[in-house]
């Protein structure tokens, strides 16, 4: 059994987003999750199985920035995605998520139940207590950053997470380079990059 990742998530306030925003977001989420084994259930909830746990946090942040950035400029932030990442062993091969077993599934489901109660939007858990301490610090910092993120900042962060340069983002979003640079700074992109690197370092030690 190898170390894998399982993401359990749901769209926060999907009913308050409006039908067009919700369908646009679902389309983006489906595209993001397409390389992995995933399924949506109850309309706005989903689960994802990833053989390699290293991209799991980046995928979670892509889902969250997509949701925050979906709002129009004259709307308040109405949406987010709540995600728990469980990292551990999984019984392979995984053919169906509904019948899959392993500690990554248990951890992801258990942690998701906890964040539903606490109102937290992101949590990462393993069976390694020392790793969990580091992952908790990373999750808390990310939650603080995303709590105050605006729709415009989220749109920029989303594109950077995909791997686009600031110049490419400016062209795609039809904004000036200086505006993009402001959103990069105010959206805490460089801190997010560091947190992603720290996460991957912890995962490398677990494997």
C-alpha positions in Angstrom: 0.0 0.0 0.0 1.4 3.4 -1.0 0.9 6.8 0.5 -2.0 8.6 -1.3 -4.2 11.6 -0.8 -8.0 11.8 -0.5 -9.8 15.1 -0.7 -13.3 15.5 0.7 -15.0 18.8 -0.1 -18.1 20.8 -0.7 -19.0 24.2 -2.1 -19.8 26.7 0.6 -23.1 28.5 0.0 -23.7 27.0 -3.4 -27.4 27.9 -3.2 -26.7 31.5 -2.6 -24.3 31.8 -5.6 -27.0 31.8 -8.3 -27.5 29.1 -10.9 -25.1 30.6 -13.5 -22.2 31.1 -11.1 -22.8 27.6 -9.6 -22.8 25.9 -13.0 -19.6 27.9 -14.0 -17.9 26.8 -10.8 -18.9 23.2 -11.2 -17.5 23.2 -14.7 -14.1 24.6 -13.5 -14.0 22.1 -10.6 -14.6 19.2 -13.0 -11.8 20.4 -15.3 -9.4 20.7 -12.3 -10.2 17.2 -11.0 -10.3 15.5 -14.4 -6.8 14.0 -14.1 -7.8 12.1 -10.9 -10.5 9.7 -9.8 -13.3 11.8 -8.4 -17.1 12.0 -8.0 -19.6 14.6 -7.1 -22.5 13.7 -4.8 -25.5 15.6 -3.5 -24.8 18.2 -6.2 -22.2 20.3 -4.4 -20.1 17.7 -2.5 -17.2 15.8 -3.9 -14.4 13.3 -3.2 -11.1 12.9 -5.0 -8.5 10.1 -4.9 -4.9 11.1 -5.8 -2.1 8.5 -6.1 0.5 11.2 -5.5 -0.3 13.4 -2.5 2.1 16.1 -3.4 -0.3 18.1 -5.7 -3.2 17.7 -3.3 -2.8 21.1 -1.5 -2.3 23.0 -4.8 -5.5 21.3 -6.1 -7.4 22.3 -2.9 -6.2 26.0 -3.3 -7.2 26.0 -7.0 -10.7 24.8 -6.0 -10.9 27.6 -3.3 -9.6 30.4 -5.5 -11.9 29.3 -8.3 -14.9 29.6 -6.0 -13.9 32.9 -4.5 -13.1 34.3 -7.9 -16.4 33.3 -9.5 -18.3 36.3 -8.2 -18.8 39.4 -10.3 -17.2 42.6 -9.3 -20.4 44.1 -7.9 -21.2 41.1 -5.8 -20.0 40.3 -2.3 -17.9 37.2 -1.8 -20.5 34.4 -1.5 -18.6 31.3 -2.2 -15.7 29.2 -1.1 -14.8 25.5 -1.1 -14.3 23.6 2.2 -11.8 20.8 1.8 -10.2 18.2 4.1 -7.1 16.3 2.8 -6.3 12.9 4.3 -2.9 11.5 3.6 -2.1 7.8 4.2 -2.3 4.4 2.7 -5.1 3.2 0.5 -6.0 -0.3 -0.6 -5.3 -0.5 -4.3 -6.5 -0.7 -7.0 -9.2 1.9 -6.3 -12.0 1.3 -8.8 -14.8 3.1 -7.1 -14.7 5.8 -4.4 -17.8 4.4 -2.7 -16.2 1.1 -2.0 -12.5 2.3 -1.5 -10.8 1.7 1.8 -7.7 2.8 3.6 -6.5 5.4 6.2 -6.5 8.3 3.7 -10.2 7.8 3.2 -10.9 7.5 6.9 -8.7 10.6 7.8 -10.3 12.7 5.1 -13.8 11.9 6.1 -13.2 12.3 9.8 -11.4 15.6 9.3 -14.2 16.9 7.0 -16.8 16.2 9.8 -14.6 18.2 12.2 -14.2 21.2 9.9 -18.0 21.2 9.3 -18.4 21.8 13.1 -15.7 24.4 13.5 -16.3 26.4 10.3 -12.7 25.9 9.1 -12.3 25.8 5.3 -9.1 23.7 4.9 -7.5 21.0 7.0 -4.7 18.4 6.2 -4.2 15.3 8.3 -2.0 12.2 8.4 -1.4 9.5 11.0 2.0 11.1 11.9 1.5 13.5 14.9 4.7 15.4 14.1 3.8 15.9 10.5 0.3 17.0 11.6 1.8 19.8 13.7 3.5 21.3 10.6 0.5 20.7 8.4 -1.8 22.5 11.0 0.4 25.6 10.9 0.3 25.6 7.0 -3.5 25.1 7.0 -4.1 27.9 9.6 -2.0 30.3 7.6 -3.7 29.5 4.3 -7.1 29.8 6.0 -6.1 33.3 7.2 -5.0 34.3 3.7 -8.1 33.0 2.0 -10.5 34.4 4.6 -9.9 38.0 3.4 -9.2 37.2 -0.3 -11.2 39.3 -2.8 -12.7 38.0 -6.0 -10.1 39.9 -8.1 -7.2 38.6 -6.0 -8.6 35.0 -6.2 -8.8 35.2 -10.0 -5.1 36.1 -10.2 -4.0 33.5 -7.6 -5.9 30.8 -9.5 -4.0 31.6 -12.7 -0.7 31.6 -10.9 -1.5 28.3 -9.2 -2.0 26.8 -12.7 1.5 28.0 -13.6 0.9 31.1 -15.6 3.3 34.1 -15.4 2.2 37.5 -14.2 2.4 38.7 -17.9 0.2 35.8 -19.1 -2.3 36.5 -16.3 -2.5 40.2 -17.2 -3.2 39.3 -20.9 -5.8 36.7 -20.0 -7.7 38.9 -17.4 -7.2 42.0 -19.6 -5.7 44.0 -16.8 -2.5 46.1 -16.6 0.7 44.5 -15.3 0.8 46.9 -12.4 -2.8 45.9 -11.4 -1.8 42.2 -11.5 1.3 42.9 -9.5 -0.8 44.6 -6.8 -3.2 41.6 -6.6 -0.1 39.3 -6.4 1.1 41.2 -3.4 -2.2 41.8 -1.7 -3.3 38.2 -2.4 -0.2 37.0 -0.6 1.0 34.9 -3.6 4.6 34.6 -2.4 3.5 33.4 1.0 1.2 30.8 -0.7 4.2 29.6 -2.8 6.3 29.1 0.4 3.4 27.2 2.1 3.1 24.9 -0.9 6.8 24.2 -0.8 6.7 23.5 3.0 3.7 21.1 2.4 5.6 19.2 -0.3 8.7 18.9 2.0 6.6 17.4 4.8 5.0 14.9 2.3 8.4 13.9 0.9 9.4 13.0 4.5 6.3 10.8 4.9 6.9 8.8 1.7 
